[in-house]
Amino acid sequence: MKKLNIKTLSENLSKRAEYDISQNNISGISLSVISPDETLYKAHFGTLSANDNTPVNDSVLFRMASMTKPVTAVAIMTLYDKGLIGIDDPVEKYLPHFKDLDIIKLINGNVEKVGKAKTTLTVKHLLTHTSGIADAVCDPHIAKDFPEEAGKTLKGTVDFYSTAGVWFDPESKQDYSPSGAFDILARIVEVISDMDYSEFVKKYITEPCGMSDTVFIPNEDQWRRIIPMHAKENEKSCVVEMEAGCAFESVPVSHILGGAGLISSLNDYTAFAKMLLNKGEINGNRVLSEKAVKMISTPQVSEKIMPCSERWGLGVRVITREDYPFLPVGAFGWSGAYGTHFWVDPVNSIAAVFLKNSKHDGGAGITAKNFEKDVYNAFN
């Protein structure tokens, strides 16, 4: 295990942040690097927006987008630890209407059913982006047939997915599910626990981890503390107005998503990462078993389907080859569409969290990759 030079780390990250702010690539960001026992580095840079010079600080909240997915994976694995679910269980065991799914294809711009899936959809398929589930949140071809009434409840959304079909036979390939597969997972949590999904996450994940500002439905104070959405036009920073009452795109917060929709803070998500780094334990609370964390962080998709240096674990990407730059084999984590990014590195016993909210550089983008580079260039 290499040793992290904190002075070099601080120099690398501050230099990068100052440059990105000067180039209007970001408005404000929050960063942390931790070991199992301590915070090695924590800093905020920049201001809330081009229109608000308030410095970013601990109270600022971020739209986490797809960094909601690891939380949903943990929710499923808490049920696994209780013996209430297996990752190879058929989805129809909990949601009977997911039996005999239709295969769909896009033909002349229209979604058409072309046959039946030969492989039974499982919980593992949903967790590993190998389900083929259609997505009403991010796929306009599916969204046009999505009834407005269905989006008012998680149950309504998932009932729609059972009729919408799958783009391919489960496990025949992998294709990233922006929200649909994880919405189904969230609904399975509700069915098994007989609890609202947001309440389950609060009771079994955010409260034990001390994540008081990580919620699906913000209160008035939390809405006020969400950082404005940054963009860059004509080389200048600007603000993108997000739709009122929505934490992810135009989806109202009352429409709970398992794949997006959480808001969180640097302190909160760092606590979540620390729980995973500490093999499921934090603040004396056992959130997950060590076995469950190991399953999350182990590649679950075959190299035949994903012949690259990253493969899906359960709700996270896992680094699988040494040709991946910066992160070592075994590191795992994920990113979000608005620039959030995190990883857990069991090899070097660190975890790192990078938070911004921006729409100008395609999700986590180059700024997240630079964060990885700057952290690992500080190892001796």
Secondary structure, DSSP 8 states (H G I E B T S, - for coil): ---B-HHHHHHHHHHHHHHHHHTTS-SEEEEEEE-SSSEEEEEEEEEEETTEEEE--TT-BEE-GGGGHHHHHHHHHHHHHTTS--TTSBGGGT-GGGSS-EEEEEETTEEEEEEE-SS--BHHHHHTT-S-B--TTT-HHHHTT--GGGGGSHHHHHHHHHHH-BSS-TTSS----SSHHHHHHHHHHHHHHTS-HHHHHIIIIIHHHT-TT-BSS--HHHHHHB--EEEEETTEEEEE---TTEEETTEETTS--SSS--EE-HHHHHHHHHHHHTTTEETTEE-S-HHHHHHHTS--S-TTT--SSEEE-SSSEEE-STTSSSS-TT-EEEE-TTS-EEEEETTTTEEEEEE--BSSSSTTHHHHHHHHHHHHTTB-
